[in-house]
Amino acid sequence: MKHKTFFWFILPTSLAMLLFIALPIVSVIIQSVHAPHEQVIVEVENCDIFGCKKSTMIDQEATQSLRDADPLGRFVGTDIYTNRNHLALAEVADAWRASSGVKDFTAQIMNLPFYKAFAFTLTYTFVVTPLVVILGFMVAVAVNSIPSVLRGPTIFLSLLPMIITPLIGSLILFWMIDSRGIIGSFIQTLAGDPNLSLKASTPLTWVMLIVYGVWHSAPFAFVVYYAGLQTVPKDTLESAMIDGASRWEQIRYVVVPHLLPLTTFIMLMQLMDNFRVFEPIVGFNASAHATSLSYFIYDDLGGETRLLSSAAATSVLTIVGVAILLTPVLIRTWRDFSRK
C-alpha cells in the first residue's frame, strides 16, 4: 500500500482517537493537577441596638472573580495524588513506622479509602479474569461437542448473561440473594442460620460480586473460543487421534496452542473491563462493603459538591493501573509476533 493511500486510510480513525481518547485524557491530567479556588473569607461588623459584633462571611464576588480569572483553579501539582483520599503517602509512611508487622501495616492502610477500593479492584480483576477464561473455554468445548440439533438453543442460553444489561443482571441476582430470595433462603437453610445475610458480610459481598462478574463475562469468552474452535485444523486432530491421543491430550496439545492468540485477546479485554468494575457495586448496593476505583470516581462526581480534581486524579491512577496490568501481556504478544 502506498504511503499516501495508507495516510488517507487511517486518517478518520486517527482523528477519532485524537478527539475522543487523547484530548480527554490530556484534559483529565490537567484537571488533576489543579484544585478549586479557596473561598474568599471576609470579616464584617454587624451593629444593632445591643452593640456591634464581628463575623466572617464568604465574599461571593471575590470568589467568583478568582474562578472567572482562572477556571481550572489553582495549580497544586501532585498534591491531590498524594493526599489522604488517594495515595496518602504521609499516612502510609506513618503506618509503616507504627506497625508491628506486614499484617498490621496492611490492616492500617486498608482503612484508607483509595487503598480499600484498590484492594477490591485488584482482587476482582485477578479472580474474575482467569475464571472467565477457563469457564468460557470449557463451555465452548462442551457446546462444540454436542449434536448440531441442540447447539443453537444451547448457544442462545449461554449468551443470555451477556445480553442482559449489567445493572439489570446485578439487580436480579441481588434480589435472589436476599433473605427472601431463592438463593438467600437456600443458604440460610443450608447453614441452619435464619439470620444469615449475604449482604451484611464483607467477604460474602465480595464473593457475590465475583460470582456475578464471572457469570456476566463468561459468554464473551465462550463466543470467542467457540469461533476459534471452528478454525482448528481437522487434519491435525485426526493425526493426533491416529497416534492414540486421548480427548484431553488433543485439547491440551492441539486445541489450546491453536487458541493461544485468542486467549491473549480475551485476557486483554477482561483485564481492562474488570479493572473498571462499577455496575455490580451499584446494582448490589454494596458500597458499604466493596468499592472500586471506578466507584471512587463516581462518588467524587456525585452529590452537590463535585470533586472534579479528585475524580480526575483517580481517573489518571486508574489509567496507569490498566497500563501496568496490560504491559506484560502486550510484551509477550509483541515477542510472539516478532518470532514469526
C-alpha positions as a Python dict, from the first residue, in 0.01 Angstrom:
ca = {
    (1, 'M'): (0, 0, 0),
    (2, 'K'): (132, 343, -92),
    (3, 'H'): (209, 587, 188),
    (4, 'K'): (-46, 840, 59),
    (5, 'T'): (-319, 575, 40),
    (6, 'F'): (-230, 447, 386),
    (7, 'F'): (-242, 803, 526),
    (8, 'W'): (-594, 868, 396),
    (9, 'F'): (-699, 520, 510),
    (10, 'I'): (-603, 574, 876),
    (11, 'L'): (-686, 947, 892),
    (12, 'P'): (-1053, 910, 1007),
    (13, 'T'): (-958, 660, 1279),
    (14, 'S'): (-664, 872, 1393),
    (15, 'L'): (-881, 1184, 1417),
    (16, 'A'): (-1146, 998, 1613),
    (17, 'M'): (-885, 862, 1857),
    (18, 'L'): (-735, 1210, 1895),
    (19, 'L'): (-1072, 1377, 1962),
    (20, 'F'): (-1236, 1113, 2180),
    (21, 'I'): (-940, 948, 2356),
    (22, 'A'): (-621, 1154, 2354),
    (23, 'L'): (-766, 1501, 2417),
    (24, 'P'): (-999, 1389, 2701),
    (25, 'I'): (-707, 1212, 2871),
    (26, 'V'): (-493, 1526, 2844),
    (27, 'S'): (-783, 1730, 2983),
    (28, 'V'): (-822, 1493, 3279),
    (29, 'I'): (-448, 1507, 3353),
    (30, 'I'): (-454, 1888, 3350),
    (31, 'Q'): (-759, 1895, 3579),
    (32, 'S'): (-593, 1653, 3822),
    (33, 'V'): (-310, 1898, 3899),
    (34, 'H'): (-547, 2188, 3970),
    (35, 'A'): (-769, 2233, 4275),
    (36, 'P'): (-1073, 2460, 4311),
    (37, 'H'): (-1004, 2811, 4435),
    (38, 'E'): (-1043, 2860, 4807),
    (39, 'Q'): (-1339, 3074, 4904),
    (40, 'V'): (-1256, 3432, 4997),
    (41, 'I'): (-1350, 3492, 5360),
    (42, 'V'): (-1403, 3849, 5479),
    (43, 'E'): (-1469, 3987, 5824),
    (44, 'V'): (-1772, 4210, 5861),
    (45, 'E'): (-1908, 4409, 6151),
    (46, 'N'): (-2280, 4398, 6228),
    (47, 'C'): (-2422, 4664, 6457),
    (48, 'D'): (-2761, 4678, 6623),
    (49, 'I'): (-2914, 4836, 6934),
    (50, 'F'): (-2723, 4591, 7153),
    (51, 'G'): (-2384, 4680, 7005),
    (52, 'C'): (-2152, 4569, 6728),
    (53, 'K'): (-2033, 4215, 6659),
    (54, 'K'): (-1776, 4090, 6414),
    (55, 'S'): (-1839, 3781, 6199),
    (56, 'T'): (-1699, 3617, 5890),
    (57, 'M'): (-1870, 3551, 5561),
    (58, 'I'): (-1788, 3435, 5211),
    (59, 'D'): (-1722, 3710, 4961),
    (60, 'Q'): (-1913, 3566, 4666),
    (61, 'E'): (-1798, 3833, 4421),
    (62, 'A'): (-1429, 3793, 4502),
    (63, 'T'): (-1458, 3413, 4489),
    (64, 'Q'): (-1634, 3428, 4154),
    (65, 'S'): (-1371, 3669, 4023),
    (66, 'L'): (-1099, 3416, 4104),
    (67, 'R'): (-1292, 3143, 3926),
    (68, 'D'): (-1351, 3362, 3621),
    (69, 'A'): (-984, 3461, 3606),
    (70, 'D'): (-861, 3100, 3627),
    (71, 'P'): (-1140, 2847, 3553),
    (72, 'L'): (-911, 2548, 3607),
    (73, 'G'): (-842, 2653, 3965),
    (74, 'R'): (-513, 2690, 4145),
    (75, 'F'): (-217, 2476, 4043),
    (76, 'V'): (-131, 2223, 4315),
    (77, 'G'): (93, 1981, 4126),
    (78, 'T'): (82, 1630, 4267),
    (79, 'D'): (-79, 1730, 4598),
    (80, 'I'): (-412, 1568, 4506),
    (81, 'Y'): (-237, 1242, 4414),
    (82, 'T'): (-57, 1226, 4747),
    (83, 'N'): (-335, 1345, 4981),
    (84, 'R'): (-525, 1116, 5218),
    (85, 'N'): (-802, 1040, 4969),
    (86, 'H'): (-558, 899, 4714),
    (87, 'L'): (-206, 759, 4756),
    (88, 'A'): (-183, 900, 5111),
    (89, 'L'): (197, 886, 5116),
    (90, 'A'): (228, 1053, 5457),
    (91, 'E'): (-30, 822, 5613),
    (92, 'V'): (132, 515, 5458),
    (93, 'A'): (473, 620, 5592),
    (94, 'D'): (327, 675, 5941),
    (95, 'A'): (152, 336, 5928),
    (96, 'W'): (476, 165, 5827),
    (97, 'R'): (666, 321, 6116),
    (98, 'A'): (392, 245, 6368),
    (99, 'S'): (308, -109, 6251),
    (100, 'S'): (448, -418, 6418),
    (101, 'G'): (443, -629, 6102),
    (102, 'V'): (313, -668, 5750),
    (103, 'K'): (-30, -782, 5870),
    (104, 'D'): (-70, -482, 6098),
    (105, 'F'): (53, -247, 5824),
    (106, 'T'): (-195, -393, 5575),
    (107, 'A'): (-481, -358, 5821),
    (108, 'Q'): (-397, 9, 5875),
    (109, 'I'): (-373, 110, 5509),
    (110, 'M'): (-695, -78, 5430),
    (111, 'N'): (-871, 192, 5631),
    (112, 'L'): (-762, 446, 5370),
    (113, 'P'): (-1036, 491, 5105),
    (114, 'F'): (-816, 465, 4795),
    (115, 'Y'): (-633, 150, 4906),
    (116, 'K'): (-960, -10, 5015),
    (117, 'A'): (-1102, 47, 4666),
    (118, 'F'): (-774, -58, 4505),
    (119, 'A'): (-767, -385, 4701),
    (120, 'F'): (-1114, -486, 4585),
    (121, 'T'): (-1039, -381, 4227),
    (122, 'L'): (-726, -598, 4214),
    (123, 'T'): (-899, -891, 4383),
    (124, 'Y'): (-1193, -872, 4144),
    (125, 'T'): (-964, -843, 3841),
    (126, 'F'): (-726, -1127, 3924),
    (127, 'V'): (-1001, -1367, 4032),
    (128, 'V'): (-1265, -1298, 3767),
    (129, 'T'): (-1030, -1282, 3465),
    (130, 'P'): (-882, -1636, 3485),
    (131, 'L'): (-1218, -1785, 3585),
    (132, 'V'): (-1385, -1622, 3282),
    (133, 'V'): (-1115, -1760, 3051),
    (134, 'I'): (-1139, -2113, 3195),
    (135, 'L'): (-1519, -2125, 3211),
    (136, 'G'): (-1559, -1973, 2865),
    (137, 'F'): (-1321, -2230, 2717),
    (138, 'M'): (-1492, -2520, 2891),
    (139, 'V'): (-1838, -2411, 2773),
    (140, 'A'): (-1710, -2360, 2417),
    (141, 'V'): (-1556, -2709, 2405),
    (142, 'A'): (-1873, -2863, 2552),
    (143, 'V'): (-2105, -2683, 2308),
    (144, 'N'): (-1880, -2773, 2015),
    (145, 'S'): (-1910, -3139, 2111),
    (146, 'I'): (-2288, -3167, 2137),
    (147, 'P'): (-2513, -3261, 1841),
    (148, 'S'): (-2584, -2978, 1597),
    (149, 'V'): (-2959, -3001, 1672),
    (150, 'L'): (-2904, -2890, 2032),
    (151, 'R'): (-2625, -2646, 1955),
    (152, 'G'): (-2843, -2347, 1860),
    (153, 'P'): (-3060, -2337, 2176),
    (154, 'T'): (-2756, -2406, 2393),
    (155, 'I'): (-2565, -2114, 2240),
    (156, 'F'): (-2867, -1886, 2293),
    (157, 'L'): (-2895, -1981, 2661),
    (158, 'S'): (-2519, -1940, 2705),
    (159, 'L'): (-2533, -1585, 2568),
    (160, 'L'): (-2817, -1465, 2793),
    (161, 'P'): (-2591, -1326, 3069),
    (162, 'M'): (-2412, -1108, 2814),
    (163, 'I'): (-2738, -991, 2652),
    (164, 'I'): (-2889, -874, 2983),
    (165, 'T'): (-2794, -520, 3081),
    (166, 'P'): (-2526, -536, 3357),
    (167, 'L'): (-2728, -326, 3600),
    (168, 'I'): (-3042, -535, 3547),
    (169, 'G'): (-2847, -858, 3579),
    (170, 'S'): (-2690, -747, 3906),
    (171, 'L'): (-3031, -639, 4040),
    (172, 'I'): (-3181, -980, 3957),
    (173, 'L'): (-2903, -1160, 4143),
    (174, 'F'): (-2932, -905, 4426),
    (175, 'W'): (-3298, -997, 4472),
    (176, 'M'): (-3217, -1368, 4455),
    (177, 'I'): (-2959, -1349, 4735),
    (178, 'D'): (-3192, -1150, 4958),
    (179, 'S'): (-3309, -1335, 5270),
    (180, 'R'): (-3647, -1373, 5098),
    (181, 'G'): (-3491, -1476, 4766),
    (182, 'I'): (-3436, -1830, 4645),
    (183, 'I'): (-3056, -1829, 4689),
    (184, 'G'): (-3062, -1643, 5022),
    (185, 'S'): (-3327, -1874, 5168),
    (186, 'F'): (-3141, -2184, 5047),
    (187, 'I'): (-2812, -2072, 5205),
    (188, 'Q'): (-2989, -1991, 5533),
    (189, 'T'): (-3140, -2339, 5535),
    (190, 'L'): (-2809, -2499, 5442),
    (191, 'A'): (-2622, -2310, 5716),
    (192, 'G'): (-2902, -2356, 5971),
    (193, 'D'): (-2895, -1984, 6049),
    (194, 'P'): (-3218, -1793, 5970),
    (195, 'N'): (-3041, -1463, 6041),
    (196, 'L'): (-2757, -1519, 5793),
    (197, 'S'): (-2740, -1236, 5540),
    (198, 'L'): (-2509, -1241, 5241),
    (199, 'K'): (-2545, -865, 5206),
    (200, 'A'): (-2428, -793, 5561),
    (201, 'S'): (-2089, -965, 5532),
    (202, 'T'): (-1791, -808, 5352),
    (203, 'P'): (-1631, -1140, 5242),
    (204, 'L'): (-1966, -1276, 5119),
    (205, 'T'): (-2034, -949, 4935),
    (206, 'W'): (-1700, -981, 4756),
    (207, 'V'): (-1785, -1341, 4667),
    (208, 'M'): (-2124, -1234, 4528),
    (209, 'L'): (-1967, -964, 4313),
    (210, 'I'): (-1704, -1204, 4181),
    (211, 'V'): (-1965, -1469, 4101),
    (212, 'Y'): (-2170, -1212, 3916),
    (213, 'G'): (-1861, -1092, 3727),
    (214, 'V'): (-1783, -1444, 3607),
    (215, 'W'): (-2147, -1512, 3517),
    (216, 'H'): (-2177, -1191, 3315),
    (217, 'S'): (-1841, -1204, 3133),
    (218, 'A'): (-1804, -1577, 3059),
    (219, 'P'): (-2032, -1562, 2749),
    (220, 'F'): (-1788, -1324, 2580),
    (221, 'A'): (-1502, -1571, 2625),
    (222, 'F'): (-1734, -1852, 2513),
    (223, 'V'): (-1823, -1676, 2186),
    (224, 'V'): (-1459, -1601, 2103),
    (225, 'Y'): (-1342, -1954, 2185),
    (226, 'Y'): (-1634, -2115, 2002),
    (227, 'A'): (-1547, -1919, 1687),
    (228, 'G'): (-1183, -2019, 1728),
    (229, 'L'): (-1272, -2388, 1762),
    (230, 'Q'): (-1417, -2380, 1412),
    (231, 'T'): (-1069, -2296, 1278),
    (232, 'V'): (-881, -2580, 1449),
    (233, 'P'): (-715, -2792, 1172),
    (234, 'K'): (-909, -3116, 1142),
    (235, 'D'): (-610, -3288, 985),
    (236, 'T'): (-404, -3222, 1296),
    (237, 'L'): (-681, -3356, 1521),
    (238, 'E'): (-721, -3666, 1307),
    (239, 'S'): (-344, -3725, 1316),
    (240, 'A'): (-349, -3697, 1694),
    (241, 'M'): (-636, -3947, 1713),
    (242, 'I'): (-449, -4193, 1488),
    (243, 'D'): (-144, -4158, 1712),
    (244, 'G'): (-359, -4263, 2007),
    (245, 'A'): (-407, -3922, 2172),
    (246, 'S'): (-694, -3908, 2419),
    (247, 'R'): (-957, -3634, 2416),
    (248, 'W'): (-772, -3449, 2690),
    (249, 'E'): (-440, -3477, 2506),
    (250, 'Q'): (-599, -3343, 2186),
    (251, 'I'): (-727, -3039, 2373),
    (252, 'R'): (-401, -2985, 2558),
    (253, 'Y'): (-154, -3027, 2271),
    (254, 'V'): (-361, -2922, 1967),
    (255, 'V'): (-658, -2704, 2063),
    (256, 'V'): (-505, -2495, 2342),
    (257, 'P'): (-189, -2393, 2147),
    (258, 'H'): (-405, -2308, 1844),
    (259, 'L'): (-631, -2083, 2055),
    (260, 'L'): (-346, -1913, 2243),
    (261, 'P'): (-376, -1582, 2046),
    (262, 'L'): (-747, -1573, 2129),
    (263, 'T'): (-664, -1633, 2496),
    (264, 'T'): (-433, -1331, 2487),
    (265, 'F'): (-709, -1122, 2330),
    (266, 'I'): (-966, -1230, 2592),
    (267, 'M'): (-719, -1163, 2873),
    (268, 'L'): (-656, -811, 2744),
    (269, 'M'): (-1025, -730, 2717),
    (270, 'Q'): (-1112, -880, 3053),
    (271, 'L'): (-827, -712, 3237),
    (272, 'M'): (-943, -373, 3110),
    (273, 'D'): (-1311, -437, 3182),
    (274, 'N'): (-1264, -596, 3524),
    (275, 'F'): (-1027, -325, 3644),
    (276, 'R'): (-1307, -75, 3579),
    (277, 'V'): (-1574, -272, 3767),
    (278, 'F'): (-1861, -43, 3859),
    (279, 'E'): (-2214, -162, 3770),
    (280, 'P'): (-2226, -463, 4007),
    (281, 'I'): (-2140, -243, 4305),
    (282, 'V'): (-2429, -10, 4222),
    (283, 'G'): (-2668, -294, 4143),
    (284, 'F'): (-2587, -482, 4463),
    (285, 'N'): (-2583, -160, 4665),
    (286, 'A'): (-2255, -294, 4801),
    (287, 'S'): (-2061, 30, 4852),
    (288, 'A'): (-2055, -26, 5229),
    (289, 'H'): (-1854, -345, 5181),
    (290, 'A'): (-1685, -308, 4841),
    (291, 'T'): (-1575, -5, 4642),
    (292, 'S'): (-1371, 5, 4324),
    (293, 'L'): (-1166, 278, 4161),
    (294, 'S'): (-1449, 347, 3917),
    (295, 'Y'): (-1697, 374, 4203),
    (296, 'F'): (-1450, 606, 4375),
    (297, 'I'): (-1470, 836, 4071),
    (298, 'Y'): (-1849, 812, 4066),
    (299, 'D'): (-1866, 902, 4434),
    (300, 'D'): (-1645, 1209, 4380),
    (301, 'L'): (-1866, 1330, 4097),
    (302, 'G'): (-2195, 1272, 4280),
    (303, 'G'): (-2380, 1491, 4525),
    (304, 'E'): (-2389, 1866, 4549),
    (305, 'T'): (-2012, 1901, 4591),
    (306, 'R'): (-1850, 1770, 4275),
    (307, 'L'): (-1484, 1696, 4340),
    (308, 'L'): (-1370, 1720, 3979),
    (309, 'S'): (-999, 1735, 4061),
    (310, 'S'): (-1021, 1434, 4291),
    (311, 'A'): (-1214, 1236, 4030),
    (312, 'A'): (-959, 1337, 3764),
    (313, 'A'): (-669, 1219, 3981),
    (314, 'T'): (-839, 884, 4043),
    (315, 'S'): (-906, 852, 3670),
    (316, 'V'): (-538, 905, 3591),
    (317, 'L'): (-436, 648, 3853),
    (318, 'T'): (-688, 405, 3702),
    (319, 'I'): (-540, 456, 3355),
    (320, 'V'): (-191, 398, 3494),
    (321, 'G'): (-312, 82, 3669),
    (322, 'V'): (-467, -55, 3348),
    (323, 'A'): (-146, 21, 3157),
    (324, 'I'): (65, -163, 3416),
    (325, 'L'): (-167, -466, 3406),
    (326, 'L'): (-162, -481, 3026),
    (327, 'T'): (213, -430, 2985),
    (328, 'P'): (323, -795, 3049),
    (329, 'V'): (55, -930, 2813),
    (330, 'L'): (143, -676, 2543),
    (331, 'I'): (517, -750, 2576),
    (332, 'R'): (455, -1123, 2541),
    (333, 'T'): (229, -1067, 2241),
    (334, 'W'): (493, -848, 2078),
    (335, 'R'): (761, -1112, 2134),
    (336, 'D'): (538, -1388, 1993),
    (337, 'F'): (472, -1192, 1675),
    (338, 'S'): (837, -1088, 1646),
    (339, 'R'): (947, -1452, 1631),
    (340, 'K'): (721, -1517, 1330),
}
